[in-house]
Amino acid sequence: MPLTDVVIRSAKPTTKALKLYDSGGLYLEVSPSGGKWWRLKYRFNGKENRISLGIYPETTLKAARDRRDTERKLLAEGIDPSKNRKTEKSAQASRAANSFEQIAREWFAKFSPSWAPAHAARKIRLFERDIFPWIGQQPIAEITASELLSVLHRIEKRGVSETERRALVSCGQVFRYAVASGRAERDPSGDLRGALPPVKGEHFAAVTEPGSLATILRAFEGYNGTLPVRCALRLMPLLFVRPGELRKAEWSQIDLDAAEWRYMVTKTQTEHIVPLSRQALSILHELYPLTGNGHFVFPSARSNTRPMSDNAILVAMRTMEIAKDITTGHGFRATARTILDEVLGVRTDLIEHQLAHRVKDPNGRAYNRTAFLPERREMMQQWSDYLDQLKSGKVLEFRSVA
């Protein structure tokens, strides 16, 4: 007689497994410990076999019967339910191993050791927050361009179009890694070129007119705040490195005798060499008696174990009434690039090298850090001499273009 819920609920465990039969090979097995398991007994190719259909009461009598009927349909089609389950589990494992998230994390583990820690943290946070929740579990080979675009549109709705564009680039890197490793046939991100709205770039303000630059340089010279801040202000236009790299400069990186500053570029984690002009060396020698026994060239006012905060430079510039729409610490990079090229006539590849941008030779290979070092030394001295001329009132204007 078929089972009922009343019979199932009232079934008590015994010293041996108790089997309560329903119909069609379905039965409930009550273990000595009290657990109640649904089983299906069937024959395939003359051999008896059993599979589990769930645990009571999580799997109800009706649900167990539905599962039984599903498995018996497979039998009618000549399929062994037990082998079918193993095949499905294998397929699921394969899908999980080839999911977008699994491959993205594999790609990240392979390449992130060569990145700056902050860049790596931002990259994985982008995936975990904006990508994995939506397509992370999908097999990477099955993700379409329209599905990827839907994920990107979620980011766009937050009003962070630059993040949306970075997400597209990062996803493309993962897809191409999957193609290279034989787990996908193509990169669907390539189909989305032109599908994203253009990013309205917010460029760093920069002074490129020599007369205005002269005014700022004289203001830096006259700054009456702390010596580390005053020296940092005066070095910013001379060295035109990224503000964060200047603030975090370490005395161990600077060779005053060789007139060089060597450090790792935070953006690319590659070594960079900054030749130090006579003027830059003079400023560093002035600062050395105060901070030279410590770790950082520009230590924080609160602790010698930390570098100067970005806010220290900003406050100093605002104190001198140099607004952020006039120039910024990062803006001196654009200032140097423009004037070195258009006023002093320096070769652009030398300028790009000194900006720590990737520059390639005629064969497409990236130059190493020492490329054109003598020429760059000469350029940095020429640049410092030019800034001195500006401060003294002699202004060289832009070259005329024939």
Number of C-alpha atoms within 10 A of each C-alpha: 7 11 15 11 12 8 11 17 11 8 17 15 16 12 8 10 15 18 16 17 17 16 12 14 14 25 24 26 21 22 17 14 12 14 15 24 19 26 21 24 14 19 12 13 7 7 7 9 13 14 16 17 21 17 16 19 14 8 16 15 18 11 14 23 20 13 19 23 14 12 20 19 13 13 15 9 8 11 14 18 21 14 10 13 12 11 12 11 12 12 12 13 12 12 17 18 16 20 22 26 23 19 22 24 14 14 16 16 11 10 10 16 11 11 15 16 14 10 15 17 12 11 16 17 12 17 18 14 11 19 22 18 12 15 17 20 16 17 21 28 20 13 19 13 14 13 14 19 19 12 19 21 15 15 20 17 10 10 11 12 19 16 17 25 18 14 21 21 14 17 20 16 17 22 27 19 18 23 16 12 11 11 18 18 15 15 21 20 22 14 12 13 8 8 8 15 11 10 12 8 7 6 9 16 18 21 22 19 15 19 16 12 21 21 13 20 17 16 18 22 13 12 18 11 10 10 15 24 22 19 20 23 22 21 20 22 23 24 22 21 21 19 19 15 13 21 24 20 21 20 19 14 16 19 14 15 7 9 15 17 18 17 19 14 17 16 14 14 15 15 14 19 21 23 24 23 21 14 18 22 18 12 16 22 13 14 18 14 9 13 18 16 10 15 18 21 28 27 22 19 14 10 9 15 11 15 21 25 16 15 9 15 19 17 12 19 21 11 12 14 12 16 13 15 10 14 20 20 23 19 23 25 24 19 20 21 20 21 22 22 16 18 16 17 12 19 13 14 15 20 20 13 23 26 19 20 14 15 16 13 9 7 6 8 10 12 13 14 17 12 14 14 16 10 12 20 18 12 21 23 18 16 21 20 15 21 21 17 14 20 18 11 13 14 16 15 13 17 12 7 5 3
